[in-house]
Amino acid sequence: MNTTRRHLLQASASLAAAGAAPWSFAAEASRRFDPQPGAWRTFEVTTRVDLEQGDGPTQLWLPIPSVNTGWQLSLSSTYASSGEARIAGDSAEGARMVHVEFAPGANRWAEVTSRVQTRNRATTWDKSTPVAESPDTLAYYLRPTTLIPTDGIVRKTALKAIGNATADHQKAERIYQWVVANAWREPEVRGCGEGDIKTMLETGNLGGKCADLNALFVGLCRSVGVPARDVYGLRLAPSAFGYKELGGNPLNLKGAQHCRAEVYLKAHGWTAMDPADVAKVMRQETPQWIRDLNHPLITPVRQGLFGGWEGNWVAWNTAHDVKLPGSKKGPLGFLMYPTGEDKEGRFDSYTPDLFKYTIRAREV
């Protein structure tokens, strides 16, 4: 029996055992998804790390918001710790973090609270609203990175996806639709995935999570001359549109990390994108994997996430190949999770119950 069918049968058995009402597409298909710019929301986000005592030096790097735009204001970050803590950054990539160093044998804990304002985004496609961007910045977001090359199979795939498109918005739309149609959410991938798009394309395994699927979108865009970037962050609150997979539980945000994407379009400036969340809704919003892109539950999300985001999410940074200050190891592909390191090596950020950290949010 394949894994997907086994999981469906298990879910059905669980519902029956609980006496739950039978699920149906009809009950779910009335959802809408239409985030529009409006009022700002203010959140406090707190990350707490508690480590067992160790006999060697230990370091932590806890991401904090470093994005200030028309849809997010990174207001402040405060911290307390039993170690030596400071706000630091990767000067090349712009990621900001609280860096903590613990002496051998010390009691080891750290807590960081960031205050941020967010709001919805939506693009008015029939109205040109160009936003100037420096040539150096645009060139920077066309470059290859360790996990996102822009030549070889990446460019070959992108050229097939865009066909005869020449305008940047046409290229972006065709790549977005290609990712939605050809990649898929794979729940068994750890964390948010690794974002190694060359391996995905070479193996033909386009299953993954947000750091995989949105990196695929970004790399394909860059390879055909459309500046694009991943935006790494965290879901903070439930979706206002009723999609359970598009929100987070503010009391327990372990596993709520989420990567989005942006492209720079000449007529609209930096523009929101999120094909990975379309795939997530298709795969996980209901007990059944919805494969129909025109299903009434999927269409609003597929349309809304091409050019829009919901403001129930905080962006940490847009950084790749992040050099952690003081680290003995190499750069990170991206900084979206609490990260730690001791004499034995780097901690597994995808296991918050072993690398003991908690994240919670409060809307104020």
C-alpha positions in Angstrom: 0.0 0.0 0.0 1.5 3.4 -0.9 2.2 6.0 1.8 -0.4 8.5 0.7 -3.2 5.9 0.6 -2.1 4.5 4.0 -2.2 8.0 5.6 -5.7 8.6 4.1 -7.0 5.4 5.6 -5.5 6.2 8.9 -7.1 9.7 8.9 -10.4 8.2 8.0 -10.2 5.7 10.8 -9.3 8.4 13.3 -12.3 10.5 12.3 -14.6 7.5 12.6 -13.2 6.6 16.0 -13.7 10.1 17.2 -17.3 10.2 16.0 -16.4 13.2 13.7 -18.8 14.3 11.1 -17.9 13.1 7.6 -15.7 15.4 5.7 -16.8 16.6 2.2 -15.4 18.8 -0.5 -18.8 20.6 -0.6 -18.3 21.8 3.0 -14.8 23.1 2.3 -15.3 24.6 -1.1 -16.8 27.9 0.0 -13.5 29.2 1.2 -12.1 32.5 -0.2 -8.6 33.8 -0.1 -8.2 37.5 -1.0 -5.7 39.4 1.2 -5.8 43.1 0.6 -3.7 45.9 2.0 -5.2 47.4 5.1 -4.5 48.0 8.7 -1.2 47.2 10.3 -1.0 44.4 12.9 1.6 44.4 15.7 3.1 41.2 17.0 5.6 40.3 19.7 7.5 37.1 18.8 9.5 35.4 21.5 12.1 32.6 21.0 13.3 30.8 24.1 16.2 28.3 24.1 17.1 26.1 27.1 20.1 23.8 26.8 21.5 21.2 29.1 24.8 22.0 30.7 27.8 21.1 28.6 31.6 20.8 29.0 32.6 22.9 26.1 31.8 26.4 24.6 28.5 26.7 22.9 27.0 29.3 20.6 23.5 30.3 19.5 22.2 32.4 16.6 18.6 33.3 16.8 17.1 35.2 13.8 15.3 38.5 14.3 13.4 40.6 11.8 15.6 42.6 9.4 13.1 43.6 6.8 11.5 47.1 6.5 9.1 47.6 3.6 5.6 48.7 2.7 4.3 45.5 4.3 6.6 45.0 7.3 8.2 47.2 9.9 10.8 45.6 12.1 10.5 47.7 15.3 12.7 46.3 18.0 14.4 43.2 19.4 15.4 42.7 23.1 17.2 39.8 24.7 18.2 38.2 27.9 20.6 35.3 28.4 22.8 33.5 30.9 25.6 33.9 28.3 27.2 36.8 26.5 24.6 38.0 24.0 24.6 40.7 21.3 22.8 41.6 18.1 24.9 40.7 15.1 24.5 40.2 11.4 25.9 38.8 8.2 27.1 42.0 6.6 27.0 40.7 3.0 23.5 39.2 3.2 21.8 41.6 5.7 20.4 38.9 8.0 20.2 40.0 11.7 20.3 37.7 14.7 21.1 37.6 18.4 24.4 35.8 18.8 24.9 34.1 22.2 28.1 32.6 23.5 28.2 30.3 26.6 31.3 29.4 28.6 32.0 25.7 29.3 29.8 24.3 32.1 27.6 27.3 32.3 23.8 27.3 32.7 22.6 27.9 29.2 19.5 29.7 28.2 18.5 32.7 26.0 15.3 34.5 25.2 14.7 37.0 22.4 11.6 39.1 21.9 11.0 41.0 18.7 8.2 43.5 18.0 7.1 43.8 14.4 4.2 45.3 12.4 2.8 43.4 9.3 0.0 43.8 6.9 -1.5 42.1 3.8 -0.1 42.6 0.3 -1.9 42.5 -3.0 -0.8 43.6 -6.5 -3.1 45.7 -8.7 -2.2 44.1 -12.0 -4.1 46.5 -14.2 -2.3 49.5 -12.7 1.4 50.2 -13.2 3.1 51.3 -10.0 6.8 51.1 -10.7 9.2 51.3 -7.7 12.8 52.2 -8.5 15.5 49.8 -7.4 19.2 50.2 -7.8 21.0 48.2 -10.6 23.4 46.7 -8.0 20.5 45.4 -6.0 18.8 43.9 -9.0 22.0 42.3 -10.1 22.5 40.9 -6.6 19.1 39.1 -6.9 20.1 37.6 -10.2 23.2 35.9 -8.9 23.6 32.2 -8.3 24.0 30.8 -4.8 25.2 27.5 -3.4 21.8 26.0 -3.5 20.3 28.1 -6.3 22.4 27.9 -9.5 21.2 29.7 -12.5 22.8 27.7 -15.3 22.6 24.2 -16.7 19.4 22.3 -15.9 17.9 25.3 -14.0 18.1 27.6 -17.0 17.0 24.8 -19.4 14.0 24.1 -17.3 13.1 27.8 -17.0 13.3 28.4 -20.8 10.9 25.5 -21.3 8.6 26.9 -18.7 8.4 30.5 -20.1 8.1 29.5 -23.8 7.8 32.6 -25.9 7.4 35.0 -23.0 9.6 38.1 -23.2 8.1 40.5 -20.6 9.2 40.0 -17.0 5.6 39.6 -15.6 4.9 37.0 -18.3 8.0 35.1 -17.4 7.2 35.2 -13.6 3.6 34.1 -14.2 4.6 31.1 -16.4 7.3 30.0 -13.9 4.8 30.3 -11.0 2.2 28.2 -12.9 4.9 25.7 -13.9 6.0 25.2 -10.2 2.4 24.9 -9.1 1.7 22.4 -11.8 4.8 20.3 -11.6 6.1 20.4 -8.0 4.3 19.1 -5.0 4.2 19.3 -1.2 5.9 16.4 0.4 5.0 16.1 4.1 7.8 13.7 4.9 10.5 16.2 4.1 12.2 17.4 7.3 11.6 21.0 8.4 11.1 23.3 5.5 13.4 21.4 3.2 17.0 22.2 2.0 16.3 24.2 -1.1 18.8 22.3 -3.3 17.0 22.9 -6.6 19.7 21.4 -8.9 19.3 18.1 -7.2 15.5 18.3 -7.4 15.6 18.9 -11.1 18.3 16.4 -11.9 16.5 13.6 -10.0 13.1 14.6 -11.2 11.9 14.6 -7.6 10.1 17.9 -7.3 8.5 17.1 -4.0 9.5 19.3 -1.1 8.4 22.0 1.3 8.5 25.8 1.2 12.3 26.2 1.1 12.4 23.8 -1.8 9.5 24.9 -3.9 10.0 28.7 -3.5 13.7 28.3 -4.1 12.8 26.5 -7.3 10.7 29.5 -8.3 13.4 31.9 -7.4 16.1 30.1 -9.3 14.1 29.6 -12.4 13.2 33.4 -12.4 16.8 34.4 -11.9 18.1 32.1 -14.7 15.9 34.0 -17.3 16.8 37.5 -16.1 14.0 38.2 -13.6 15.3 39.3 -10.2 13.9 37.2 -7.4 14.5 36.3 -3.8 13.4 34.0 -1.0 12.0 35.7 2.1 12.5 33.5 5.2 10.1 33.9 8.1 7.5 32.5 10.5 3.8 32.2 10.6 2.4 34.0 13.6 -1.4 33.6 13.6 -4.3 31.7 12.0 -5.4 32.7 8.5 -8.3 35.1 8.4 -9.6 33.2 5.4 -10.2 29.9 7.1 -7.3 27.9 5.6 -5.8 26.0 8.5 -2.5 25.3 6.6 -1.9 29.0 5.9 -1.7 30.0 9.6 0.1 29.2 12.8 -0.8 28.6 16.5 0.7 31.7 18.2 1.0 29.7 21.5 3.3 27.1 19.9 5.1 28.1 16.7 7.6 25.2 16.6 7.4 24.1 13.0 5.7 27.3 11.8 8.7 28.5 9.9 7.7 29.5 6.3 9.7 30.8 3.3 8.0 33.0 0.7 9.3 34.6 -2.4 9.4 37.9 -4.3 10.1 38.9 -7.9 11.0 42.4 -9.1 8.7 43.4 -11.9 9.4 46.7 -13.8 5.7 47.8 -13.6 5.2 46.8 -9.9 8.5 46.7 -8.0 9.0 43.8 -5.6 6.0 41.5 -5.9 4.8 38.8 -3.5 4.7 35.2 -4.6 4.2 31.9 -2.9 3.7 28.8 -5.1 4.8 26.6 -2.2 1.7 27.4 -0.2 -0.5 26.5 -3.1 1.1 23.1 -3.0 0.6 22.9 0.7 -3.1 23.6 0.5 -3.5 21.1 -2.3 -1.7 18.4 -0.3 -2.7 19.0 3.3 -5.7 21.3 3.7 -8.1 18.3 3.4 -7.7 14.6 4.1 -7.6 14.1 0.3 -4.7 15.3 -1.9 -6.4 17.7 -4.3 -4.7 17.5 -7.6 -7.1 19.7 -9.6 -5.6 23.2 -9.9 -9.1 24.5 -10.7 -10.7 23.0 -7.7 -12.8 25.7 -5.9 -10.7 25.3 -2.7 -7.5 25.8 -4.7 -8.3 28.5 -7.2 -8.5 31.4 -4.7 -5.2 30.5 -3.2 -3.5 29.9 -6.6 -4.7 33.3 -7.8 -4.2 35.2 -4.5 -0.6 34.0 -3.9 0.4 35.2 -7.3 1.0 38.8 -6.2 -0.3 38.7 -2.7 0.4 37.6 0.9 -1.5 37.5 4.1 0.0 39.6 6.9 -0.1 36.8 9.6 3.6 36.1 9.1 6.9 37.8 9.9 9.9 38.0 7.6 13.3 37.4 9.2 15.5 38.1 6.1 16.2 37.4 2.4 19.6 35.9 3.0 21.4 33.0 1.4 24.8 31.5 2.2 24.7 33.1 5.6 28.0 33.4 7.5 27.2 33.1 11.2 29.6 35.3 13.2 31.9 33.2 15.3 30.9 29.9 13.8 33.5 27.2 13.2 31.3 25.7 10.5 30.6 26.8 6.9 27.8 29.1 5.9 24.1 28.2 6.2 22.0 27.9 3.1 19.5 30.2 4.9 18.7 31.4 8.4 15.1 30.7 9.3 15.4 28.5 12.4 17.2 28.9 15.7 20.7 27.6 15.2 23.3 26.3 17.7 26.8 24.9 17.7 29.1 23.3 20.2 32.4 21.3 20.1 30.5 18.3 18.6 29.1 20.4 15.7 26.0 22.2 14.6 22.7 21.4 16.3 19.8 20.0 14.3 17.4 23.0 14.0 14.7 20.7 12.7 14.3 18.9 16.1 13.1 21.6 18.6 12.3 18.9 21.1 15.9 17.8 21.2 17.6 21.2 20.5 15.2 22.6 23.1 13.6 25.8 21.8 10.1 27.2 21.8 8.6 30.1 19.8 5.4 31.9 20.5 3.7 35.1 19.4 1.3 37.7 20.8 -0.7 40.2 18.9 -0.7 43.6 20.7 
